[in-house]
Amino acid sequence: MKRTLIDLFEESVSKFPDYTLLMEKQDGEFKPTTYSQTKVLAEQFGAGLCSLGFSKKTNASILSEGRNLWIIGELAIFYAAGINVPLSVKLEESSDLLFRLLHADVTLMMVSGRQLSKIRAIKEKLPLIKHFIIFDKQESYLEREIYYEDVMKMGKDYLLTNRETFKELAKSIQNDDYATITYTSGTTADPKGVILTHRNYTANVEQSLTCMDIPSKYKNLIILPLDHCFAHVVGFYIMISQGAIVATVQQGRSAIESLKNIPLNIQEFKPNLLLSVPALAKSFKKNIEQSVKAKGKFTEKLFFFALNLAVTYNKDGWNRGSGWTFVLYPLKALFDILIFSKVRIAMGGELKFFVGGGALLDKELQKFFYAIGLPMYQGYGLSEATPVISANTPARHKLGSSGILVKPLDIKILDTEGRELNIGEAGEIVIRGENVMAGYWKNPKATSETIKDGWLYTGDLGYLDKDGFLYVQGRFKSLLIGSDGVKYSPEEIEETMVTQSGIIQQMMLYNNQSPYTIAIIVVDKNLQYERREIVKMVASEIEKYKSGGEYAGLFPERWIPATFVLSQEPFTEQNKMINSTLKMVRSKVEEAYRDKIEFAYTPEGKNIYNKINLGEVIA
């Protein structure tokens, strides 16, 4: 059956014409745009693109913060039967933008006022791009630049004489036609362009809805950048398909100001649903804990007593209140009314749950949000799978897992020899379904290495339990390998240690067939201690995971670092050690610290009070 993104959108417009689709802060309040109004705007914008000479199956690009025009702009590209190449506003280097725009053969660009300077800096190197449509009014326009309102006027005129021809364009799109080319964050030399078709998207919307029910008029505030396909599918296309409401964060004059608007917008918009990634979840937790501490010692002690009681009662979610813990229910319910309900009011008061995506989400973090009555239902996916593969849901969840598989979807867990493994055995996650990408743009070699006989080799390590829950443990190809060849994924250990520590901010474990594991560690730059004292504090954090420690037995001791190297600088996007989705680029960290890693395997280096840790400035 033919079902493109335009088909999906128009189905909802006909079902929910007067429902609110988009909400955006203007003149001090969130103002609504209905489904039918959005269609008029998207058609008009799309017609404007056609009047500029934009043609079917050509590539356009959007570089903008989240806003109504981003979503309307993408729909406009589809109405003109084009392909969107969404770009991350986190891309700061001219070379990063230039590579994507040239590699993707982009011929038309939409850009916000705040991002315009980045494009003007490289404009002369982009001869293929005929028009730069600017979302925000400028005092003056340079060559090839045009204000979007002028494009809308052109579209209005174009539809007076070409309406039928224009309508045929959208109808002519087929399931296998490309919808977007989404560039991966580049954990290798050059990022790869993931080609997602219209059917990839609509199939993944249908699959995701087998896990989760979204009522019409449900309110979603999108905090994440719209260029990523997690925000695409779960943020707005699932919402559109169900007649729900999509709001975007009010943009400030700077990225920092926009971040500060998030808690304010949550209070004003009162979302039912938020999308989250681990970095955001940690930030929310930290803010909640700080506001509790600010209320004094008694409130703080009471909060953490109530929290620990709720965690004990909840267990792993699916088994909450089982065994003797049922006796805690009355007290848990009382604390929920007296304490946690106030926390929920600070989150708008109408939030039902978070949907978590991205990197591994620490189980302790999940227990925290579950205890305060704002569950964070973790899912798993990747851009190459459009992206949703599995999700925890209100009806079926296990904290610490990545949830149940979407349907229909085939899955295999394979060992390094390609043999299929049994339930409970960890190996590479390999999937097959209509959500599997069409391939990588202009990269047949990478495509053939990733998709074999219709199966997508995710490169992620995981296993299925007897109840059908998927557990993702990290990258299949970034395993720690002991001197005896035994392998282990480092991500869960790193994530847990960083989350549980107030000192360690970033960590990368390393063991490549070596006698012991080491760590590269970034500490809180605000620590006001002598270096020897900081080394001692970090060591005591690590000792908690060894025999006799507070978290002993949580992970095999051989993978807990025997020594460590304190980093001189944090892992950032600027030094390429973190990518735009905030995932660590292990190869870059290894490359930057190669000499220090080798030193850590010497007798002098194994001593934590070594010359590197004591003699270098901790930045």
C-alpha positions as CSV (number, residue, x, y, z in Angstrom):
1,M,0.0,0.0,0.0
2,K,1.3,3.5,-0.9
3,R,1.8,5.6,2.2
4,T,4.3,8.5,2.0
5,L,4.8,11.2,4.6
6,I,2.5,13.5,2.6
7,D,-0.1,10.7,2.6
8,L,0.3,10.4,6.4
9,F,0.1,14.1,6.9
10,E,-3.0,14.5,4.7
11,E,-4.8,11.6,6.4
12,S,-4.5,13.5,9.7
13,V,-5.5,16.8,8.2
14,S,-8.7,15.3,6.9
15,K,-9.3,13.6,10.3
16,F,-8.3,16.5,12.6
17,P,-8.6,19.7,10.5
18,D,-9.4,22.0,13.4
19,Y,-7.2,20.3,16.0
20,T,-4.0,22.2,17.0
21,L,-0.9,20.7,15.4
22,L,1.9,23.3,16.0
23,M,2.5,25.6,19.0
24,E,5.1,28.3,19.1
25,K,5.9,31.0,21.6
26,Q,5.1,34.4,20.0
27,D,4.6,37.7,21.8
28,G,4.9,36.1,25.2
29,E,2.5,33.1,24.7
30,F,2.2,29.8,22.9
31,K,0.1,30.3,19.8
32,P,-1.6,27.5,17.9
33,T,-1.6,26.5,14.3
34,T,-4.2,23.9,13.3
35,Y,-3.7,20.9,11.0
36,S,-5.6,22.5,8.1
37,Q,-3.7,25.8,8.6
38,T,-0.4,23.9,8.6
39,K,-1.3,22.2,5.3
40,V,-2.1,25.6,3.7
41,L,1.3,27.0,4.8
42,A,3.2,23.9,3.7
43,E,1.5,23.8,0.3
44,Q,2.2,27.6,-0.2
45,F,5.8,27.2,0.8
46,G,6.2,24.2,-1.4
47,A,4.7,26.0,-4.3
48,G,7.1,28.9,-3.6
49,L,10.0,26.4,-3.9
50,C,8.6,25.3,-7.3
51,S,8.4,28.9,-8.5
52,L,12.1,29.3,-7.6
53,G,12.8,26.4,-10.0
54,F,13.2,23.6,-7.3
55,S,12.4,20.3,-9.0
56,K,11.4,16.8,-8.1
57,K,14.0,14.5,-6.5
58,T,16.5,17.3,-5.9
59,N,18.0,18.0,-2.5
60,A,17.2,20.9,-0.2
61,S,18.6,21.5,3.3
62,I,17.3,23.0,6.6
63,L,19.7,24.6,9.1
64,S,17.6,26.0,11.9
65,E,16.7,25.8,15.6
66,G,13.4,24.0,16.3
67,R,10.4,26.1,15.3
68,N,7.2,25.8,13.3
69,L,9.0,26.8,10.1
70,W,11.3,23.8,10.4
71,I,8.4,21.3,10.2
72,I,6.5,23.4,7.7
73,G,9.7,23.7,5.6
74,E,10.2,20.0,5.5
75,L,6.6,19.4,4.5
76,A,7.1,22.1,1.8
77,I,10.1,20.2,0.4
78,F,8.0,17.0,0.3
79,Y,5.1,18.8,-1.4
80,A,7.6,19.9,-4.0
81,A,8.6,16.2,-4.3
82,G,12.1,17.0,-3.0
83,I,14.5,15.5,-0.5
84,N,15.5,17.1,2.8
85,V,19.1,17.0,4.1
86,P,18.5,18.2,7.7
87,L,21.6,19.7,9.4
88,S,22.5,20.0,13.0
89,V,22.7,23.5,14.5
90,K,25.6,22.1,16.6
91,L,27.8,22.0,13.6
92,E,30.2,24.9,14.2
93,E,33.1,24.1,11.9
94,S,32.7,25.4,8.3
95,S,34.3,22.2,7.0
96,D,31.6,20.1,8.7
97,L,28.8,22.1,7.0
98,L,30.6,22.3,3.7
99,F,31.2,18.6,3.5
100,R,27.6,17.7,4.0
101,L,26.2,20.4,1.6
102,L,28.6,19.5,-1.2
103,H,28.4,15.7,-0.6
104,A,24.6,15.8,-0.7
105,D,24.4,17.9,-3.9
106,V,22.1,20.4,-2.1
107,T,20.6,23.0,-4.5
108,L,18.4,25.0,-2.1
109,M,18.8,25.9,1.5
110,M,16.5,27.1,4.3
111,V,18.4,28.8,7.2
112,S,17.4,30.7,10.4
113,G,18.8,34.1,11.2
114,R,21.0,32.8,14.0
115,Q,22.6,30.2,11.7
116,L,23.1,32.6,8.7
117,S,26.6,33.7,9.5
118,K,27.8,30.1,9.3
119,I,26.4,29.8,5.8
120,R,27.6,33.2,4.6
121,A,31.2,32.2,5.6
122,I,31.1,29.3,3.1
123,K,28.6,30.5,0.6
124,E,31.1,31.1,-2.2
125,K,32.1,27.4,-2.0
126,L,28.5,26.4,-2.6
127,P,27.9,27.2,-6.3
128,L,25.2,24.4,-6.6
129,I,22.9,26.2,-4.1
130,K,20.7,28.6,-6.1
131,H,18.7,30.0,-3.3
132,F,19.2,30.6,0.5
133,I,15.7,31.1,2.0
134,I,16.1,33.0,5.3
135,F,13.5,32.4,8.0
136,D,14.1,35.7,9.9
137,K,13.9,39.2,8.4
138,Q,17.3,40.7,7.6
139,E,18.2,44.4,7.2
140,S,19.8,43.5,3.8
141,Y,20.1,40.4,1.7
142,L,23.1,39.2,-0.2
143,E,23.2,37.5,-3.6
144,R,21.0,34.3,-3.8
145,E,19.3,35.1,-0.4
146,I,15.6,35.6,-0.1
147,Y,13.2,36.1,2.8
148,Y,10.8,33.2,3.4
149,E,7.7,35.5,3.4
150,D,8.6,36.5,-0.2
151,V,8.8,32.8,-1.1
152,M,5.3,32.4,0.5
153,K,3.9,35.2,-1.7
154,M,5.5,33.6,-4.8
155,G,3.9,30.3,-3.8
156,K,0.5,31.9,-3.4
157,D,0.7,33.4,-7.0
158,Y,2.1,30.1,-8.3
159,L,-1.0,28.2,-7.0
160,L,-3.4,30.5,-8.8
161,T,-2.3,29.0,-12.1
162,N,-0.6,25.7,-11.2
163,R,-2.6,24.2,-8.4
164,E,-3.4,20.9,-10.1
165,T,0.1,20.4,-11.5
166,F,1.5,21.1,-8.0
167,K,-0.9,18.7,-6.3
168,E,0.2,15.9,-8.8
169,L,3.8,16.4,-7.6
170,A,3.0,15.2,-4.1
171,K,0.8,12.4,-5.3
172,S,3.6,11.2,-7.6
173,I,5.9,10.4,-4.7
174,Q,6.2,6.6,-4.1
175,N,7.1,4.6,-1.0
176,D,10.7,4.0,-2.2
177,D,11.4,7.7,-3.0
178,Y,13.9,9.3,-0.8
179,A,12.6,11.6,2.0
180,T,15.7,12.6,3.9
181,I,19.5,12.2,3.9
182,T,20.5,12.3,7.5
183,Y,24.2,12.5,8.2
184,T,25.5,10.4,11.0
185,S,27.6,12.1,13.6
186,G,30.9,10.9,12.2
187,T,32.7,8.5,14.5
188,T,35.0,7.8,11.6
189,A,36.7,10.2,9.2
190,D,33.7,11.4,7.3
191,P,30.1,11.3,8.3
192,K,27.8,9.0,6.3
193,G,24.5,10.2,4.7
194,V,21.7,7.8,5.8
195,I,19.1,7.7,3.1
196,L,15.6,7.2,4.5
197,T,12.6,6.7,2.2
198,H,9.0,7.9,2.7
199,R,8.0,4.3,3.5
200,N,10.9,3.9,6.0
201,Y,9.3,6.8,8.0
202,T,5.7,5.8,7.7
203,A,6.6,2.1,8.5
204,N,8.5,3.2,11.6
205,V,5.6,5.4,12.7
206,E,3.3,2.3,12.4
207,Q,5.8,0.0,14.1
208,S,6.3,2.5,17.0
209,L,2.6,2.7,17.6
210,T,2.5,-1.1,18.3
211,C,4.5,-0.2,21.5
212,M,3.0,3.0,22.6
213,D,-0.4,4.7,22.5
214,I,-0.5,8.4,21.9
215,P,-4.0,9.9,22.3
216,S,-5.1,12.8,20.1
217,K,-4.5,16.3,21.5
218,Y,-1.5,14.9,23.5
219,K,1.1,17.6,24.0
220,N,4.7,17.1,23.1
221,L,7.4,19.8,23.7
222,I,10.3,19.0,21.4
223,I,13.5,19.8,23.3
224,L,15.9,17.9,21.0
225,P,17.2,19.2,17.7
226,L,14.7,18.5,14.9
227,D,17.3,17.3,12.4
228,H,17.7,13.9,14.1
229,C,15.4,11.1,13.1
230,F,14.4,10.3,16.7
231,A,12.9,13.8,16.9
232,H,11.5,13.3,13.4
233,V,9.7,10.1,14.0
234,V,8.8,10.2,17.7
235,G,8.8,14.0,18.0
236,F,6.5,15.0,15.3
237,Y,5.5,12.3,12.7
238,I,4.0,10.0,15.3
239,M,2.2,13.0,16.9
240,I,0.9,14.1,13.5
241,S,-0.4,10.6,12.7
242,Q,-2.4,10.7,16.0
243,G,-3.8,14.2,15.9
244,A,-1.5,15.3,18.7
245,I,0.2,18.7,19.4
246,V,3.8,19.6,18.8
247,A,5.5,22.6,20.4
248,T,9.1,23.7,20.1
249,V,11.3,25.5,22.7
250,Q,11.3,29.3,22.5
251,Q,14.6,30.4,20.9
252,G,16.7,32.8,22.8
253,R,19.4,35.2,21.4
254,S,22.0,32.5,22.1
255,A,22.1,28.7,22.6
256,I,22.5,29.2,26.4
257,E,19.4,31.5,26.5
258,S,17.4,28.8,24.6
259,L,18.5,26.2,27.2
260,K,17.3,28.4,30.0
261,N,13.9,28.7,28.2
262,I,13.3,24.9,28.5
263,P,12.1,24.8,32.2
264,L,10.0,28.0,31.6
265,N,8.4,26.5,28.5
266,I,7.7,23.3,30.3
267,Q,5.8,25.3,33.0
268,E,3.9,27.3,30.4
269,F,3.1,24.6,27.8
270,K,2.5,21.7,30.4
271,P,3.5,18.8,28.1
272,N,2.2,15.3,28.5
273,L,5.3,13.9,26.9
274,L,9.0,14.8,26.5
275,L,11.7,13.2,24.5
276,S,14.9,12.8,26.3
277,V,18.5,11.7,25.9
278,P,20.9,10.8,28.8
279,A,22.6,14.2,28.9
280,L,19.2,15.9,29.3
281,A,18.0,13.4,31.8
282,K,21.0,14.0,34.0
283,S,20.5,17.7,33.8
284,F,16.8,17.4,34.9
285,K,17.9,15.2,37.8
286,K,20.6,17.6,38.9
287,N,18.1,20.6,38.8
288,I,15.6,18.6,40.9
289,E,18.2,17.7,43.5
290,Q,19.6,21.2,43.7
291,S,16.1,22.7,44.2
292,V,15.4,20.2,47.0
293,K,18.8,21.0,48.7
294,A,18.0,24.7,48.5
295,K,14.9,24.0,50.8
296,G,17.1,23.0,53.7
297,K,18.5,19.9,55.4
298,F,15.2,18.5,56.7
299,T,13.5,18.7,53.3
300,E,16.6,17.2,51.7
301,K,16.7,14.2,54.1
302,L,13.0,13.6,53.8
303,F,13.2,13.7,49.9
304,F,16.0,11.2,49.8
305,F,14.3,8.9,52.4
306,A,11.1,9.0,50.3
307,L,13.1,8.4,47.1
308,N,14.9,5.3,48.5
309,L,11.6,3.9,49.8
310,A,10.0,4.4,46.3
311,V,13.0,2.8,44.6
312,T,12.8,-0.2,46.9
313,Y,9.0,-0.6,46.3
314,N,9.3,-0.1,42.5
315,K,12.2,-2.6,41.9
316,D,12.5,-2.8,38.1
317,G,9.1,-1.4,37.3
318,W,7.3,-4.5,36.0
319,N,7.7,-6.2,39.4
320,R,6.9,-3.2,41.6
321,G,5.3,-4.0,45.0
322,S,6.0,-7.7,44.7
323,G,7.2,-9.8,47.7
324,W,7.4,-8.1,51.1
325,T,7.6,-4.6,49.5
326,F,3.8,-4.4,49.1
327,V,3.7,-3.2,52.8
328,L,5.5,0.0,51.7
329,Y,2.7,1.1,49.4
330,P,0.7,3.3,51.9
331,L,3.9,5.2,52.8
332,K,5.0,5.4,49.2
333,A,1.6,6.8,48.2
334,L,1.7,9.4,51.1
335,F,5.2,10.6,50.0
336,D,4.0,10.8,46.4
337,I,1.2,13.3,47.5
338,L,3.4,15.2,49.9
339,I,6.7,15.4,48.0
340,F,6.8,14.0,44.5
341,S,3.6,15.7,43.3
342,K,5.4,19.1,43.9
343,V,8.3,18.0,41.7
344,R,5.8,17.0,39.0
345,I,4.2,20.5,39.2
346,A,7.7,22.0,38.5
347,M,7.6,19.8,35.3
348,G,4.3,21.4,34.2
349,G,2.0,19.1,36.2
350,E,0.7,17.2,33.2
351,L,3.8,15.2,32.2
352,K,2.9,11.5,32.0
353,F,6.4,10.1,31.0
354,F,9.6,10.7,29.1
355,V,10.6,8.7,26.0
356,G,14.3,8.1,26.2
357,G,16.6,7.6,23.3
358,G,20.2,8.0,22.4
359,A,23.1,6.4,24.3
360,L,22.7,4.0,27.2
361,L,20.5,5.4,30.0
362,D,21.9,4.4,33.4
363,K,19.5,2.2,35.4
364,E,19.9,4.3,38.5
365,L,18.7,7.4,36.6
366,Q,15.7,5.4,35.4
367,K,14.9,4.4,39.0
368,F,15.1,8.1,40.1
369,F,12.5,9.3,37.6
370,Y,10.3,6.2,38.1
371,A,10.3,7.0,41.9
372,I,9.1,10.6,41.5
373,G,6.3,9.5,39.2
374,L,7.8,10.6,35.9
375,P,8.9,7.4,34.2
376,M,11.6,7.6,31.6
377,Y,10.8,4.8,29.2
378,Q,14.0,4.0,27.4
379,G,14.0,2.9,23.8
380,Y,16.7,1.8,21.3
381,G,17.3,2.6,17.7
382,L,19.7,4.2,15.2
383,S,19.4,6.5,12.2
384,E,19.8,3.5,9.8
385,A,16.6,2.0,11.3
386,T,14.6,5.3,11.0
387,P,15.3,5.0,14.1
388,V,13.0,3.0,16.5
389,I,13.8,-0.7,17.1
390,S,12.5,-1.2,20.6
391,A,10.9,0.7,23.5
392,N,9.7,0.4,27.0
393,T,6.0,1.4,27.4
394,P,3.7,2.2,30.2
395,A,2.1,-1.2,29.8
396,R,5.3,-3.3,29.4
397,H,8.6,-2.1,30.9
398,K,11.7,-3.3,32.7
399,L,14.1,-0.7,34.0
400,G,17.6,-1.2,32.6
401,S,16.3,-2.7,29.4
402,S,15.7,-1.1,26.0
403,G,12.1,-2.5,25.9
404,I,10.1,-4.7,23.6
405,L,10.6,-4.8,19.8
406,V,8.4,-2.8,17.5
407,K,6.2,-4.9,15.2
408,P,6.6,-6.2,12.6
409,L,10.4,-6.6,12.9
410,D,12.8,-9.5,12.6
411,I,15.8,-9.7,14.9
412,K,18.9,-11.9,15.3
413,I,21.7,-11.8,17.8
414,L,25.0,-12.9,16.2
415,D,28.4,-13.8,17.5
416,T,31.7,-12.6,15.9
417,E,31.5,-15.6,13.5
418,G,28.0,-14.7,12.4
419,R,26.4,-17.6,14.3
420,E,22.9,-17.0,15.8
421,L,23.0,-16.9,19.6
422,N,20.4,-18.1,22.1
423,I,18.1,-16.1,24.5
424,G,20.3,-14.4,27.1
425,E,23.5,-14.5,25.1
426,A,25.0,-11.2,24.0
427,G,26.1,-10.5,20.4
428,E,25.6,-8.1,17.6
429,I,22.0,-6.9,17.1
430,V,20.9,-7.5,13.5
431,I,17.4,-6.5,12.3
432,R,15.2,-6.7,9.2
433,G,12.1,-4.6,8.5
434,E,10.5,-1.9,6.4
435,N,12.3,0.7,8.6
436,V,15.8,-0.3,7.4
437,M,17.4,2.5,5.4
438,A,17.8,2.5,1.6
439,G,21.6,2.8,2.1
440,Y,24.3,5.4,2.5
441,W,24.4,8.3,0.1
442,K,27.1,7.8,-2.5
443,N,28.8,5.1,-0.4
444,P,28.0,1.7,-1.8
445,K,30.9,0.1,0.1
446,A,29.6,1.2,3.5
447,T,26.1,0.2,2.5
448,S,27.1,-3.3,1.5
449,E,29.0,-3.7,4.8
450,T,26.0,-2.6,6.9
451,I,23.1,-4.2,5.0
452,K,23.4,-7.8,3.9
453,D,20.5,-9.6,2.3
454,G,18.1,-7.0,3.8
455,W,19.5,-7.4,7.3
456,L,20.9,-4.3,9.0
457,Y,24.0,-5.0,11.1
458,T,23.7,-2.4,13.8
459,G,27.2,-2.7,15.3
460,D,25.6,-2.7,18.7
461,L,26.0,-5.4,21.4
462,G,22.9,-6.8,23.1
463,Y,20.7,-9.7,24.0
464,L,17.1,-10.7,24.4
465,D,15.7,-12.0,27.6
466,K,13.1,-14.7,28.0
467,D,10.3,-12.1,28.1
468,G,11.3,-10.5,24.8
469,F,13.0,-7.5,26.3
470,L,16.1,-6.2,24.5
471,Y,19.2,-5.2,26.5
472,V,21.7,-3.0,24.7
473,Q,25.1,-3.1,26.3
474,G,27.2,-0.8,24.0
475,R,29.1,-1.0,20.7
476,F,29.8,-4.4,19.4
477,K,33.1,-3.2,18.0
478,S,34.3,-1.1,21.0
479,L,34.6,-4.0,23.4
480,L,37.1,-4.3,26.1
481,I,39.3,-7.4,25.3
482,G,41.2,-9.0,28.2
483,S,44.6,-10.7,27.8
484,D,42.8,-14.0,27.6
485,G,40.5,-12.8,24.8
486,V,37.4,-12.4,27.0
487,K,35.3,-9.4,25.8
488,Y,33.1,-6.9,27.6
489,S,31.2,-3.8,26.6
490,P,32.5,-0.6,28.4
491,E,29.6,1.8,27.9
492,E,27.4,0.6,30.8
493,I,30.3,0.8,33.3
494,E,31.3,4.3,32.1
495,E,27.7,5.6,32.1
496,T,27.1,4.2,35.7
497,M,30.3,5.6,37.1
498,V,29.8,9.0,35.7
499,T,26.2,9.2,36.8
500,Q,26.9,8.0,40.3
501,S,29.9,10.3,40.8
502,G,29.9,14.0,41.7
503,I,33.6,14.2,40.7
504,I,34.0,12.2,37.5
505,Q,32.4,13.9,34.5
506,Q,33.6,11.8,31.6
507,M,35.3,8.5,31.4
508,M,36.6,6.1,28.7
509,L,37.7,2.6,29.7
510,Y,40.4,0.9,27.7
511,N,41.7,-2.7,27.5
512,N,43.0,-4.2,24.3
513,Q,44.3,-7.6,25.3
514,S,46.1,-6.1,28.2
515,P,46.7,-7.5,31.8
516,Y,44.4,-4.8,33.3
517,T,41.8,-2.2,32.4
518,I,42.6,1.6,32.6
519,A,40.5,4.7,32.3
520,I,40.9,8.2,30.8
521,I,39.0,10.4,33.2
522,V,37.8,14.0,33.1
523,V,37.0,15.5,36.5
524,D,34.8,18.4,37.5
525,K,36.9,21.5,36.6
526,N,35.5,23.4,39.6
527,L,37.2,21.1,42.1
528,Q,39.2,23.3,44.4
529,Y,41.8,20.7,45.6
530,E,45.5,19.9,45.2
531,R,46.1,17.4,42.4
532,R,47.1,14.6,44.8
533,E,43.8,15.0,46.7
534,I,41.9,14.9,43.4
535,V,43.7,11.7,42.4
536,K,42.8,10.2,45.8
537,M,39.1,11.3,45.4
538,V,38.9,9.7,41.9
539,A,40.4,6.5,43.2
540,S,37.9,6.3,46.1
541,E,35.0,6.6,43.5
542,I,36.5,3.7,41.5
543,E,37.0,1.6,44.7
544,K,33.2,1.7,45.3
545,Y,32.9,-0.8,42.4
546,K,35.6,-3.2,43.7
547,S,35.3,-6.0,46.3
548,G,34.0,-4.6,49.6
549,G,32.8,-1.4,48.0
550,E,29.3,0.1,47.9
551,Y,28.6,-1.1,44.4
552,A,30.7,-4.3,44.5
553,G,29.5,-7.0,42.2
554,L,27.7,-4.6,39.8
555,F,30.3,-5.3,37.2
556,P,33.1,-7.9,36.8
557,E,36.1,-6.5,38.7
558,R,38.5,-7.2,35.9
559,W,36.9,-4.4,33.9
560,I,37.0,-1.8,36.7
561,P,40.1,0.3,36.0
562,A,43.2,-0.6,38.0
563,T,44.7,2.8,37.2
564,F,43.7,5.9,35.4
565,V,45.0,9.0,33.5
566,L,43.5,12.4,34.4
567,S,42.6,14.3,31.2
568,Q,43.9,17.8,30.6
569,E,40.6,18.8,28.9
570,P,37.0,17.6,28.6
571,F,35.9,15.5,25.7
572,T,34.0,18.0,23.4
573,E,32.6,18.4,19.9
574,Q,35.4,21.0,19.3
575,N,38.2,18.5,19.9
576,K,36.2,15.8,18.0
577,M,36.1,13.5,21.1
578,I,32.3,13.8,21.2
579,N,30.0,13.8,18.3
580,S,26.9,16.0,17.7
581,T,24.6,13.5,19.5
582,L,26.9,13.7,22.5
583,K,28.3,10.2,22.1
584,M,32.0,9.6,22.8
585,V,34.2,9.0,19.7
586,R,36.4,6.3,21.2
587,S,38.9,6.3,18.4
588,K,39.6,10.0,18.8
589,V,40.1,9.7,22.5
590,E,42.4,6.7,22.0
591,E,44.4,8.6,19.3
592,A,44.7,11.7,21.5
593,Y,45.9,9.7,24.6
594,R,47.9,7.0,22.9
595,D,51.2,7.8,24.7
596,K,49.4,8.1,28.1
597,I,47.6,4.9,27.6
598,E,50.9,3.1,26.9
599,F,52.4,4.8,30.0
600,A,49.5,3.5,32.1
601,Y,50.7,0.0,31.3
602,T,54.2,0.6,32.8
603,P,55.0,-0.1,36.5
604,E,55.3,3.7,37.1
605,G,52.0,4.4,35.2
606,K,50.1,1.8,37.2
607,N,50.7,3.8,40.3
608,I,47.8,6.4,40.3
609,Y,50.1,9.0,41.9
610,N,52.2,9.1,38.8
611,K,53.9,12.0,37.1
612,I,51.0,12.6,34.6
613,N,48.3,12.7,37.2
614,L,50.4,14.8,39.6
615,G,52.5,16.9,37.3
616,E,50.1,18.2,34.6
617,V,47.5,20.9,35.1
618,I,44.0,19.7,35.2
619,A,42.0,22.0,33.0
